Amino acid sequence: MKNLVKLIWLVSVPFLTLSQLHANKSIVVDLNEQIAYAYENDRVVFSGRVSTGTQGRRTPTGTFYILERKEKHESTLWPKPDGGAKMDYMLRLTWDGIAMHLGHIPDHPASHGCIRMQNGFAQKMWHWARAGTEVTVSGTPPLKVSEGRMFPWRYYPGWLEDW
């Protein structure tokens, strides 16, 4: 009986891994709520707070695809003139400088156009998303995120222990 259980486990684990690899993944960034949602097969699997572009440097809306993933990245644009800002767990959306990356998350839009992700959420998103993953950015950012929406964590910090 133990051998049968082991055999079933050995056969099912690779199948689960393959089915997870082929899951239909997408990301939705809600500028109104300042939250990004990770979808797998049309279901939210996790989400977290973000901070998007300030007035005058708004995050562009539309549908994008992750072009590049870099665990450690240093900006060539910010701060001006020579760059150097750390943008770890970077998921590039455009070739002209728009990306999702780890960054400070205040209670308002604060970036130069990128989508900053909170610590923990950025790492999870980077590990989960692949090049080619669709990212939809929509809405109008608020001047300030209301207090009731400041901590809508929809994942548990302990998830990193599994990586």
C-alpha positions as CSV (number, residue, x, y, z in Angstrom):
1,M,0.0,0.0,0.0
2,K,2.8,2.4,0.9
3,N,4.4,1.7,-2.5
4,L,1.1,2.5,-4.3
5,V,0.9,5.9,-2.4
6,K,4.5,6.7,-3.3
7,L,3.8,5.9,-7.0
8,I,0.7,8.0,-7.1
9,W,2.6,10.9,-5.4
10,L,5.6,10.5,-7.9
11,V,3.2,10.6,-10.9
12,S,1.1,13.5,-9.6
13,V,3.8,15.9,-8.6
14,P,5.3,16.4,-12.1
15,F,1.7,16.7,-13.4
16,L,0.9,19.5,-10.9
17,T,4.2,21.3,-11.7
18,L,3.4,21.1,-15.4
19,S,-0.1,22.3,-15.0
20,Q,1.1,25.2,-12.9
21,L,3.7,26.1,-15.5
22,H,1.0,26.2,-18.2
23,A,-1.5,28.2,-16.1
24,N,-3.0,31.3,-17.8
25,K,-1.3,34.0,-15.8
26,S,-1.9,37.8,-16.0
27,I,-1.5,40.9,-13.8
28,V,-4.0,43.7,-13.3
29,V,-2.8,47.0,-11.8
30,D,-5.7,49.1,-10.5
31,L,-4.5,52.7,-10.4
32,N,-7.6,53.8,-8.5
33,E,-6.9,51.4,-5.7
34,Q,-3.1,51.4,-6.0
35,I,-3.2,47.5,-5.9
36,A,-1.8,44.9,-8.3
37,Y,-3.5,41.6,-8.7
38,A,-1.9,38.3,-9.9
39,Y,-4.4,36.1,-11.8
40,E,-4.1,32.5,-12.7
41,N,-6.7,30.9,-14.8
42,D,-9.0,34.0,-14.2
43,R,-8.7,33.7,-10.4
44,V,-6.8,36.1,-8.1
45,V,-4.0,34.2,-6.5
46,F,-2.4,37.1,-4.6
47,S,-2.3,40.9,-4.6
48,G,-0.5,43.7,-2.9
49,R,-0.1,47.5,-2.6
50,V,1.7,49.5,-5.3
51,S,2.7,53.1,-5.8
52,T,2.4,54.4,-9.3
53,G,3.4,57.6,-11.2
54,T,2.9,61.1,-9.7
55,Q,0.9,63.8,-11.5
56,G,2.9,64.8,-14.5
57,R,4.7,61.4,-14.6
58,R,1.7,59.1,-14.7
59,T,2.0,55.4,-15.2
60,P,0.8,54.7,-18.7
61,T,-2.4,52.7,-19.0
62,G,-3.1,49.9,-21.4
63,T,-2.0,46.3,-22.0
64,F,1.6,45.4,-21.7
65,Y,3.7,42.2,-21.6
66,I,6.7,41.5,-19.4
67,L,9.6,42.0,-21.7
68,E,12.4,41.3,-19.2
69,R,12.9,40.1,-15.7
70,K,15.9,41.0,-13.5
71,E,16.4,40.2,-9.9
72,K,19.0,42.9,-9.4
73,H,18.6,46.0,-11.5
74,E,20.0,49.5,-11.4
75,S,18.3,52.3,-13.3
76,T,20.1,54.1,-16.1
77,L,17.6,57.0,-15.9
78,W,16.9,57.8,-12.2
79,P,18.1,59.8,-10.4
80,K,19.0,62.2,-13.2
81,P,21.4,62.6,-14.8
82,D,23.4,59.4,-14.4
83,G,20.9,56.9,-12.9
84,G,21.9,54.4,-10.2
85,A,18.6,53.9,-8.4
86,K,18.1,50.3,-7.3
87,M,15.0,48.7,-8.8
88,D,15.3,45.1,-7.7
89,Y,12.8,42.4,-8.7
90,M,12.3,44.4,-12.0
91,L,9.6,43.3,-14.5
92,R,10.1,45.5,-17.6
93,L,6.9,46.6,-19.3
94,T,8.3,49.0,-21.9
95,W,11.7,49.6,-23.5
96,D,11.6,53.3,-22.5
97,G,11.7,52.9,-18.7
98,I,8.4,51.7,-17.4
99,A,8.6,48.6,-15.1
100,M,7.2,47.0,-12.0
101,H,9.9,46.8,-9.2
102,L,10.6,46.8,-5.5
103,G,10.2,50.3,-4.0
104,H,8.9,52.5,-1.3
105,I,5.1,52.5,-0.9
106,P,3.7,55.6,0.7
107,D,0.0,56.4,0.9
108,H,0.0,58.1,-2.5
109,P,1.3,57.7,-6.1
110,A,5.0,58.6,-5.8
111,S,7.0,57.1,-8.7
112,H,8.3,58.6,-12.0
113,G,6.0,56.3,-13.9
114,C,7.0,52.8,-12.7
115,I,4.9,50.6,-10.6
116,R,6.6,50.2,-7.2
117,M,5.8,47.1,-5.3
118,Q,6.1,46.6,-1.6
119,N,8.7,44.3,0.0
120,G,7.6,40.7,0.0
121,F,5.0,41.3,-2.7
122,A,7.7,42.3,-5.2
123,Q,9.7,39.1,-4.6
124,K,6.6,37.0,-4.9
125,M,5.5,38.7,-8.1
126,W,9.0,38.3,-9.6
127,H,9.1,34.6,-8.9
128,W,5.6,34.0,-10.1
129,A,5.5,36.1,-13.3
130,R,7.4,35.1,-16.5
131,A,8.5,37.0,-19.6
132,G,5.4,37.4,-21.8
133,T,2.9,37.6,-18.9
134,E,0.2,40.1,-19.8
135,V,-0.1,43.2,-17.5
136,T,-3.2,45.4,-17.7
137,V,-2.9,48.9,-16.2
138,S,-6.1,50.9,-15.8
139,G,-7.9,53.6,-13.8
140,T,-7.0,57.0,-12.5
141,P,-4.7,57.3,-9.5
142,P,-5.9,59.1,-6.4
143,L,-4.1,62.0,-4.8
144,K,-3.9,59.9,-1.6
145,V,-4.9,56.3,-0.8
146,S,-7.7,56.3,1.8
147,E,-6.7,54.9,5.2
148,G,-9.0,51.9,4.9
149,R,-7.2,50.8,1.7
150,M,-3.6,51.3,3.0
151,F,-3.1,47.8,4.2
152,P,-5.1,45.4,2.0
153,W,-2.5,42.6,2.2
154,R,-3.9,39.6,0.5
155,Y,-1.0,37.3,1.1
156,Y,0.9,36.2,4.2
157,P,4.5,37.3,4.8
158,G,5.4,33.7,5.7
159,W,5.0,32.7,2.0
160,L,8.7,33.6,1.4
161,E,9.8,30.7,3.7
162,D,8.9,28.3,0.9
163,W,11.2,29.9,-1.7
